[in-house]
């Protein structure tokens, strides 16, 4: 990785704000705008916006999931709300509790949402097993180039793969639902240029884990991370969503990618006549930082608990015993992830002491995986295939016992995330997770992928 100063710094401009710790707004010189600035300006009814400005914006869509809705309902009743400003813009997805077990309070939440969405006239309601709202937004054409989405989570920045901007608002999500607008602060933008191609056995998850390792200590605070460069074009759309879904671990506000013909073709098939505007940053756009990353230099990584910044080469963790492996979550549940797992599991069986859970991200991913024979490969290998949803990532399924080790494609690895406080959660790509499930210990996936290639040959190739 190579960190470059913004163009302005080459001219002698200071990189430090005049009053450290206070938001600053640059003089209105109408300098070039970043992608995020242009999208925000458009939705604020402005031609130009400055970093640090507080603006009220009208969104294209507002997306939420079920866990918060019992509280949302109470708040709506407290303020006497009779309806939503634009129910056609609301998107509600049941994606964390696809299976509501006997005695679970989640069955009541499912019932609550069915009744509320009918009462409020919300047509874009997606029930259990539809999939994560991240994928629902993209697959069903809600997320489009230039669109603005208010959501309840930062990882929905994955919609930036098709040029849409996610603004996470957490509990304030009721505001845009009730008023069809909400305020935001125009973020600074960090530009990451990707070059080269991923090497054999390396995946997009390894890319974002390396970024979190190197820039996860607050360097991107209050920023939008804008990805571009020729390396983007060699990534699949699934790869791009994987990178964007985990970029929020750099403490950035959101993230987005430049769109190309691949992304636009995908959008055109799903937009259903909804308009969109392809947006690129101006050549003289002002960036907080510019970082160059050579994809060909990245190797398979494993993030060591409990820190998200603890990514290490898989070779340093090789031999660590595991008891559970999981492939799923918004960081690893797309079709590419299913294909990667199948490439490892085909013709193999998971280790006897390991439980492997696999959660396709949506109905579409599940169906296509079935058509390609991937689900049969998983079942034959001994994996447990779950219905589309968040499932194991937030600990709803796949609970860990004391002193067990898990390797997964999840978003978090802090103590107690998936069960016992003494359990350890290692984060890795679907390739590494599947390979480790087969071997019963953390292993370099290139060894299993290479077949005839020995570990020594792999090390020499690196």
C-alpha positions as CSV (number, residue, x, y, z in Angstrom):
1,X,0.0,0.0,0.0
2,X,1.2,3.5,-0.8
3,X,-0.2,6.6,0.9
4,X,-0.1,9.8,-1.2
5,X,-0.8,13.3,-0.2
6,X,-3.9,15.0,-1.7
7,X,-3.1,17.2,-4.7
8,X,-3.7,20.3,-2.6
9,X,-0.8,19.3,-0.4
10,X,1.6,19.3,-3.3
11,X,0.9,23.1,-3.6
12,X,1.9,23.8,0.0
13,X,-1.5,23.7,1.5
14,X,-1.7,22.5,5.1
15,X,-3.4,19.1,5.7
16,X,-4.4,20.2,9.2
17,X,-7.6,22.2,9.9
18,X,-7.1,25.6,11.5
19,X,-8.9,24.5,14.7
20,X,-8.2,20.9,15.5
21,X,-11.3,19.1,16.8
22,X,-13.7,21.5,15.3
23,X,-15.6,20.9,12.0
24,X,-14.3,23.2,9.3
25,X,-15.9,24.4,6.1
26,X,-13.7,25.5,3.3
27,X,-14.3,28.8,1.6
28,X,-16.8,28.5,-1.3
29,X,-14.3,28.4,-4.2
30,X,-16.4,25.8,-6.0
31,X,-13.6,23.3,-6.2
32,X,-14.2,19.9,-7.7
33,X,-16.7,17.6,-5.9
34,X,-16.3,13.9,-4.9
35,X,-19.0,11.3,-5.7
36,X,-20.4,11.6,-2.2
37,X,-20.6,15.4,-2.4
38,X,-22.4,15.3,-5.7
39,X,-25.0,12.8,-4.5
40,X,-25.6,14.7,-1.3
41,X,-25.9,18.0,-3.2
42,X,-28.4,16.5,-5.5
43,X,-30.6,15.3,-2.7
44,X,-30.2,18.6,-0.8
45,X,-31.4,20.6,-3.8
46,X,-28.0,22.2,-4.1
47,X,-25.4,22.5,-7.0
48,X,-22.4,22.4,-4.7
49,X,-21.7,21.4,-1.1
50,X,-18.7,21.8,1.2
51,X,-17.2,19.2,3.6
52,X,-18.5,19.8,7.1
53,X,-21.8,21.4,6.1
54,X,-24.9,20.2,7.8
55,X,-27.7,19.7,5.3
56,X,-31.2,18.2,5.1
57,X,-31.5,15.7,2.4
58,X,-34.5,13.9,0.8
59,X,-33.6,10.1,0.3
60,X,-34.6,7.8,-2.5
61,X,-35.2,5.0,0.0
62,X,-35.2,4.3,3.8
63,X,-34.3,0.7,4.8
64,X,-34.7,-1.0,8.2
65,X,-34.6,-4.5,9.7
66,X,-36.9,-6.2,12.2
67,X,-35.0,-6.1,15.5
68,X,-35.6,-2.5,16.2
69,X,-39.3,-2.3,15.2
70,X,-40.8,-3.1,18.6
71,X,-39.1,0.0,19.9
72,X,-39.9,2.0,16.7
73,X,-43.6,1.1,17.2
74,X,-43.5,2.4,20.8
75,X,-41.9,5.6,19.7
76,X,-44.4,6.1,16.9
77,X,-47.2,5.6,19.4
78,X,-45.7,8.1,21.8
79,X,-45.6,10.9,19.2
80,X,-49.0,9.9,17.8
81,X,-47.8,9.2,14.3
82,X,-50.6,8.1,12.0
83,X,-48.5,7.2,9.0
84,X,-45.3,7.7,7.0
85,X,-44.5,10.6,4.7
86,X,-43.6,8.4,1.8
87,X,-44.5,4.8,2.4
88,X,-43.4,4.0,-1.2
89,X,-39.8,4.8,-0.1
90,X,-39.8,2.6,2.9
91,X,-38.1,-0.9,2.7
92,X,-38.5,-3.2,5.6
93,X,-36.7,-6.6,5.6
94,X,-36.8,-9.5,8.1
95,X,-33.2,-10.6,7.8
96,X,-31.9,-11.3,11.2
97,X,-34.5,-13.8,12.5
98,X,-35.4,-15.9,9.4
99,X,-36.3,-18.7,11.7
100,X,-38.3,-17.7,14.8
101,X,-38.0,-20.6,17.2
102,X,-40.6,-21.8,19.7
103,X,-40.7,-19.4,22.6
104,X,-38.8,-16.8,20.7
105,X,-40.1,-13.2,20.9
106,X,-39.1,-12.8,17.2
107,X,-42.3,-14.5,16.0
108,X,-44.3,-11.7,17.6
109,X,-42.0,-9.2,15.8
110,X,-42.8,-10.9,12.4
111,X,-46.5,-10.6,13.1
112,X,-46.0,-6.9,14.2
113,X,-44.3,-6.0,11.0
114,X,-46.9,-7.7,8.8
115,X,-49.6,-5.7,10.5
116,X,-47.7,-2.4,10.5
117,X,-46.6,-2.6,6.9
118,X,-50.2,-3.2,5.9
119,X,-51.5,-0.4,8.0
120,X,-48.9,2.1,6.8
121,X,-49.2,1.0,3.1
122,X,-45.6,-0.2,2.9
123,X,-45.5,-2.4,-0.2
124,X,-41.7,-3.0,0.0
125,X,-41.9,-5.5,2.9
126,X,-39.7,-8.6,2.6
127,X,-40.4,-11.4,5.0
128,X,-38.3,-14.2,6.4
129,X,-35.8,-15.9,4.0
130,X,-35.9,-13.1,1.5
131,X,-32.3,-12.3,2.4
132,X,-30.3,-9.5,3.9
133,X,-31.5,-6.0,3.1
134,X,-28.0,-5.3,1.6
135,X,-28.7,-7.7,-1.2
136,X,-32.4,-6.9,-1.4
137,X,-31.5,-3.3,-2.2
138,X,-29.1,-4.3,-5.0
139,X,-30.8,-7.3,-6.4
140,X,-34.2,-5.7,-6.7
141,X,-33.0,-2.4,-8.2
142,X,-33.6,-0.1,-5.3
143,X,-30.0,0.9,-5.1
144,X,-28.9,2.7,-8.2
145,X,-26.1,5.0,-9.3
146,X,-26.5,8.4,-7.7
147,X,-29.2,7.3,-5.2
148,X,-29.2,8.1,-1.5
149,X,-30.4,5.6,1.1
150,X,-30.8,6.2,4.8
151,X,-30.3,2.9,6.7
152,X,-29.8,1.6,10.1
153,X,-26.3,0.1,9.6
154,X,-23.0,1.2,8.2
155,X,-22.3,-2.1,6.5
156,X,-25.1,-1.3,4.0
157,X,-22.4,0.7,2.3
158,X,-22.2,-2.5,0.1
159,X,-24.8,-0.8,-2.1
160,X,-21.9,1.5,-3.2
161,X,-20.9,-1.2,-5.6
162,X,-23.7,0.1,-7.9
163,X,-23.0,3.7,-7.1
164,X,-25.5,4.3,-4.4
165,X,-24.6,6.1,-1.2
166,X,-25.6,4.7,2.2
167,X,-26.0,7.1,5.1
168,X,-26.4,5.1,8.4
169,X,-28.6,6.8,11.0
170,X,-29.2,4.1,13.6
171,X,-32.2,5.0,15.9
172,X,-32.9,8.2,13.9
173,X,-34.2,6.0,11.1
174,X,-37.7,7.1,12.0
175,X,-37.0,10.7,11.0
176,X,-36.7,10.1,7.3
177,X,-39.6,7.7,7.4
178,X,-41.9,10.4,9.0
179,X,-40.5,13.5,7.3
180,X,-39.1,12.2,4.0
181,X,-35.8,14.0,4.9
182,X,-33.1,13.9,7.4
183,X,-29.9,15.9,8.2
184,X,-26.4,14.8,7.5
185,X,-22.9,16.2,7.7
186,X,-21.1,16.3,4.4
187,X,-18.2,13.8,5.0
188,X,-14.6,14.2,4.0
189,X,-13.5,11.7,1.3
190,X,-10.6,9.3,1.3
191,X,-9.7,8.0,-2.1
192,X,-8.4,4.4,-2.4
193,X,-7.0,3.5,-5.9
194,X,-6.9,-0.2,-6.6
195,X,-4.3,-1.6,-9.0
196,X,-3.4,-5.0,-10.3
197,X,-5.3,-8.3,-9.9
198,X,-5.9,-10.7,-7.0
199,X,-3.4,-13.5,-6.9
200,X,-4.2,-17.2,-6.8
201,X,-6.2,-18.1,-3.7
202,X,-6.7,-14.5,-2.6
203,X,-10.2,-13.0,-2.3
204,X,-11.9,-9.6,-1.8
205,X,-12.2,-10.4,1.9
206,X,-8.4,-10.5,2.2
207,X,-8.3,-7.0,0.6
208,X,-10.7,-5.4,3.0
209,X,-9.1,-7.1,6.0
210,X,-5.7,-5.7,5.0
211,X,-7.3,-2.2,4.7
212,X,-8.9,-2.5,8.2
213,X,-5.5,-3.7,9.6
214,X,-3.6,-0.7,8.1
215,X,-6.3,2.0,8.5
216,X,-8.6,0.8,11.2
217,X,-7.4,3.0,14.1
218,X,-9.5,6.1,13.2
219,X,-7.7,7.4,10.2
220,X,-10.9,7.5,8.2
221,X,-13.2,8.9,10.9
222,X,-16.0,11.0,9.5
223,X,-15.0,10.1,6.0
224,X,-16.5,8.5,2.9
225,X,-14.1,6.0,1.4
226,X,-14.2,6.2,-2.4
227,X,-12.8,3.3,-4.3
228,X,-11.6,3.6,-7.8
229,X,-8.7,2.7,-10.1
230,X,-8.2,0.0,-12.8
231,X,-8.2,-2.8,-10.2
232,X,-11.9,-2.3,-9.5
233,X,-12.7,-3.5,-13.0
234,X,-11.1,-6.9,-12.4
235,X,-13.3,-7.5,-9.3
236,X,-16.7,-9.1,-9.6
237,X,-19.7,-7.2,-8.4
238,X,-19.8,-9.6,-5.4
239,X,-16.2,-8.8,-4.6
240,X,-16.9,-5.1,-4.6
241,X,-19.8,-5.5,-2.2
242,X,-17.7,-7.6,0.1
243,X,-15.0,-4.8,0.3
244,X,-17.6,-2.1,0.9
245,X,-19.6,-4.1,3.5
246,X,-16.7,-4.2,5.9
247,X,-15.1,-0.8,5.2
248,X,-17.0,0.7,8.1
249,X,-14.6,-1.0,10.4
250,X,-12.1,1.7,9.4
251,X,-14.5,4.0,11.4
252,X,-15.6,5.7,8.1
253,X,-19.1,7.0,7.8
254,X,-19.7,5.2,4.5
255,X,-18.1,4.0,1.3
256,X,-18.7,3.9,-2.4
257,X,-17.1,2.7,-5.6
258,X,-16.8,4.1,-9.1
259,X,-19.2,2.2,-11.4
260,X,-18.2,0.7,-14.7
261,X,-20.0,-1.2,-17.5
262,X,-20.3,-4.3,-15.3
263,X,-22.1,-2.4,-12.6
264,X,-24.3,-0.5,-15.0
265,X,-25.3,-3.6,-16.9
266,X,-26.4,-5.2,-13.6
267,X,-28.4,-2.1,-12.7
268,X,-30.1,-1.9,-16.1
269,X,-31.4,-5.4,-15.7
270,X,-33.0,-4.6,-12.3
271,X,-33.9,-0.9,-12.2
272,X,-37.5,-1.6,-13.5
273,X,-37.7,1.8,-15.1
274,X,-36.5,3.7,-12.0
275,X,-34.2,6.6,-13.0
276,X,-30.6,6.9,-12.0
277,X,-27.6,9.1,-12.6
278,X,-24.1,7.9,-13.1
279,X,-21.8,10.1,-11.0
280,X,-18.0,10.4,-10.9
281,X,-15.7,12.6,-8.9
282,X,-14.3,15.7,-10.6
283,X,-10.6,15.6,-11.7
284,X,-9.9,18.4,-9.1
285,X,-12.0,16.9,-6.3
286,X,-10.4,17.4,-2.9
287,X,-9.5,14.3,-0.9
288,X,-8.5,14.0,2.7
289,X,-6.0,11.2,1.6
290,X,-5.2,9.3,-1.5
291,X,-4.0,5.7,-1.0
292,X,-2.8,3.3,-3.7
293,X,-3.2,-0.5,-3.2
294,X,-1.7,-3.2,-5.4
295,X,-4.1,-6.1,-5.3
296,X,-1.4,-8.5,-6.5
297,X,0.6,-8.0,-3.3
298,X,-2.2,-9.1,-0.9
299,X,-2.1,-12.7,0.5
300,X,-4.6,-14.8,2.4
301,X,-5.2,-13.2,5.8
302,X,-6.7,-14.2,9.1
303,X,-7.8,-11.6,11.6
304,X,-6.9,-12.7,15.2
305,X,-9.5,-11.9,18.0
306,X,-10.5,-9.8,19.6
307,X,-9.3,-6.8,17.5
308,X,-10.6,-6.2,14.0
309,X,-7.2,-4.7,13.1
310,X,-5.4,-7.9,13.9
311,X,-5.1,-9.4,10.4
312,X,-2.0,-11.6,9.9
313,X,-0.8,-13.9,7.0
314,X,-2.5,-17.2,7.2
315,X,0.9,-18.9,7.5
316,X,1.4,-17.4,11.0
317,X,-1.9,-19.0,12.2
318,X,-1.6,-22.3,10.4
319,X,-2.3,-25.3,12.7
320,X,-4.6,-23.4,15.1
321,X,-7.4,-26.0,15.9
322,X,-11.0,-24.9,15.1
323,X,-14.4,-26.3,16.2
324,X,-16.8,-24.2,14.2
325,X,-16.6,-22.6,10.7
326,X,-19.2,-20.2,9.3
327,X,-19.6,-18.8,5.8
328,X,-22.3,-16.0,5.8
329,X,-23.0,-12.5,7.0
330,X,-23.1,-9.4,4.8
331,X,-19.3,-9.7,4.6
332,X,-19.4,-13.2,3.0
333,X,-22.7,-14.5,1.8
334,X,-22.9,-13.7,-2.0
335,X,-22.8,-16.1,-4.9
336,X,-19.0,-15.6,-5.3
337,X,-18.6,-16.7,-1.7
338,X,-20.7,-19.8,-2.3
339,X,-18.6,-20.6,-5.4
340,X,-15.3,-20.1,-3.5
341,X,-16.5,-22.4,-0.7
342,X,-17.6,-25.1,-3.2
343,X,-14.2,-24.9,-4.9
344,X,-12.6,-26.1,-1.7
345,X,-15.4,-28.5,-0.5
346,X,-16.0,-30.3,-3.7
347,X,-15.0,-34.0,-3.3
348,X,-13.9,-33.4,0.3
349,X,-15.5,-33.8,3.8
350,X,-15.3,-31.4,6.7
351,X,-13.3,-32.6,9.7
352,X,-15.2,-34.7,12.2
353,X,-14.8,-32.2,15.1
354,X,-15.9,-29.2,13.0
355,X,-19.4,-27.9,12.5
356,X,-19.7,-25.8,9.3
357,X,-22.6,-23.5,8.7
358,X,-23.3,-21.8,5.4
359,X,-25.8,-19.0,5.0
360,X,-26.6,-17.8,1.4
361,X,-27.3,-14.1,1.5
362,X,-30.6,-14.0,-0.4
363,X,-33.2,-16.1,-2.1
364,X,-31.6,-15.4,-5.4
365,X,-28.2,-16.5,-4.2
366,X,-29.7,-19.6,-2.6
367,X,-31.6,-20.5,-5.9
368,X,-28.6,-19.9,-8.1
369,X,-26.3,-21.9,-5.8
370,X,-28.8,-24.8,-6.1
371,X,-28.9,-24.5,-9.9
372,X,-25.1,-24.7,-10.0
373,X,-25.0,-27.7,-7.7
374,X,-23.2,-25.8,-4.9
375,X,-25.8,-26.8,-2.2
376,X,-25.3,-30.4,-3.1
377,X,-21.5,-30.0,-2.7
378,X,-22.1,-28.4,0.7
379,X,-24.4,-31.1,1.9
380,X,-22.2,-33.9,0.7
381,X,-19.2,-32.3,2.5
382,X,-21.2,-32.3,5.7
383,X,-22.1,-28.6,6.0
384,X,-25.3,-27.3,7.5
385,X,-26.9,-25.0,4.9
386,X,-29.1,-22.3,6.6
387,X,-31.9,-20.2,5.1
388,X,-31.0,-16.8,3.7
389,X,-30.3,-14.2,6.5
390,X,-27.9,-12.9,9.0
391,X,-28.1,-16.1,11.1
392,X,-24.8,-16.9,12.7
393,X,-23.1,-13.5,12.5
394,X,-25.0,-11.9,15.4
395,X,-25.1,-15.1,17.4
396,X,-28.7,-16.2,16.6
397,X,-27.5,-19.6,15.4
398,X,-24.2,-21.4,15.8
399,X,-23.5,-20.6,19.4
400,X,-19.9,-21.2,20.6
401,X,-19.0,-23.1,23.8
402,X,-16.3,-22.3,26.3
403,X,-12.8,-22.3,24.8
404,X,-13.9,-23.2,21.3
405,X,-12.3,-21.6,18.2
406,X,-14.4,-20.4,15.3
407,X,-13.2,-19.3,11.8
408,X,-15.7,-17.3,9.9
409,X,-16.6,-14.6,7.3
410,X,-18.5,-12.7,10.0
411,X,-18.1,-8.9,10.6
412,X,-17.0,-9.1,14.3
413,X,-14.6,-11.1,16.4
414,X,-15.0,-9.6,19.9
415,X,-15.3,-11.8,23.0
416,X,-18.8,-13.2,23.5
417,X,-20.0,-12.2,20.1
418,X,-21.2,-15.7,19.3
419,X,-21.5,-17.3,22.7
420,X,-19.0,-18.0,25.4
421,X,-16.6,-15.3,26.5
422,X,-13.7,-17.6,26.3
423,X,-14.4,-18.6,22.7
424,X,-12.2,-17.1,20.0
425,X,-13.4,-16.0,16.6
426,X,-11.0,-15.8,13.7
427,X,-12.1,-13.9,10.6
428,X,-11.1,-14.9,7.1
429,X,-12.2,-15.4,3.5
430,X,-14.7,-18.1,2.4
431,X,-11.7,-19.9,0.8
432,X,-9.8,-20.0,4.1
433,X,-12.8,-20.8,6.2
434,X,-13.8,-23.8,4.0
435,X,-10.2,-25.1,3.8
436,X,-9.9,-24.9,7.6
437,X,-13.2,-26.7,8.0
438,X,-11.8,-29.6,5.9
439,X,-8.5,-29.8,7.8
440,X,-9.9,-29.1,11.3
441,X,-7.3,-26.3,11.8
442,X,-6.5,-23.0,10.1
443,X,-4.8,-23.7,6.8
444,X,-3.7,-21.8,3.7
445,X,-6.5,-22.3,1.2
446,X,-4.0,-22.3,-1.7
447,X,-2.8,-25.7,-0.6
448,X,-6.2,-27.3,-1.2
449,X,-6.9,-25.2,-4.3
450,X,-3.5,-26.0,-5.8
451,X,-4.0,-29.8,-5.8
452,X,-0.6,-30.7,-7.3
453,X,1.1,-27.6,-5.9
454,X,3.0,-28.2,-2.6
455,X,3.2,-25.8,0.2
456,X,6.9,-25.1,-0.6
457,X,5.9,-24.3,-4.2
458,X,3.3,-21.9,-3.0
459,X,5.8,-20.1,-0.7
460,X,8.3,-19.9,-3.5
461,X,5.6,-18.5,-5.9
462,X,4.9,-15.7,-3.3
